[in-house]
Amino acid sequence: MTASSKSTTILRAVLTVAFLYFGLRKLGSFQTDVAIYEAIGFGQFPRYITGSIEFIGAALLWRKGCEGFAGLLLLATMFIGLSALLIWVGPPYWHMLLLILGTGTVTWVYRNQPISLLR
């Protein structure tokens, strides 16, 4: 295992833990997450969608051939989530920025996978 593939594996593991944590918080109706989605004003349905995407995306990070798609899916989810926080809720955003950096890195490393789907 090369140093770059080892660091990518560690990054995928960290992202998996983070997305499982945040996804399960949303799906488990934690009070803070419910309050955030109430503040956004679209009801609780988007919370279930976001939690499910985070949970599924975390699992797809480990499916051979799907890592790039998982990174892209999670990256899009984080950009939408950051936009919602910036517009309707407010700080803190630091965790979103770290997740964007991490998922962006995974998406870049596995960029050939989503591109090959388009061909």
Secondary structure in CASP SS format (residue, H / E / C, confidence):
PFRMAT SS
TARGET T0000
AUTHOR 0000-0000-0000
METHOD secondary structure of the structure
MODEL  1
M C 1.00
T C 1.00
A H 1.00
S H 1.00
S H 1.00
K H 1.00
S H 1.00
T H 1.00
T H 1.00
I H 1.00
L H 1.00
R H 1.00
A H 1.00
V H 1.00
L H 1.00
T H 1.00
V H 1.00
A H 1.00
F H 1.00
L H 1.00
Y H 1.00
F H 1.00
G H 1.00
L H 1.00
R H 1.00
K H 1.00
L H 1.00
G C 1.00
S C 1.00
F C 1.00
Q H 1.00
T H 1.00
D H 1.00
V H 1.00
A H 1.00
I H 1.00
Y H 1.00
E H 1.00
A H 1.00
I H 1.00
G C 1.00
F C 1.00
G C 1.00
Q C 1.00
F H 1.00
P H 1.00
R H 1.00
Y H 1.00
I H 1.00
T H 1.00
G H 1.00
S H 1.00
I H 1.00
E H 1.00
F H 1.00
I H 1.00
G H 1.00
A H 1.00
A H 1.00
L H 1.00
L C 1.00
W C 1.00
R C 1.00
K C 1.00
G C 1.00
C C 1.00
E H 1.00
G H 1.00
F H 1.00
A H 1.00
G H 1.00
L H 1.00
L H 1.00
L H 1.00
L H 1.00
A H 1.00
T H 1.00
M H 1.00
F H 1.00
I H 1.00
G H 1.00
L H 1.00
S H 1.00
A H 1.00
L H 1.00
L H 1.00
I H 1.00
W H 1.00
V H 1.00
G C 1.00
P C 1.00
P C 1.00
Y C 1.00
W H 1.00
H H 1.00
M H 1.00
L H 1.00
L H 1.00
L H 1.00
I H 1.00
L H 1.00
G H 1.00
T H 1.00
G H 1.00
T H 1.00
V H 1.00
T H 1.00
W H 1.00
V H 1.00
Y C 1.00
R C 1.00
N H 1.00
Q H 1.00
P H 1.00
I H 1.00
S H 1.00
L H 1.00
L H 1.00
R C 1.00
END
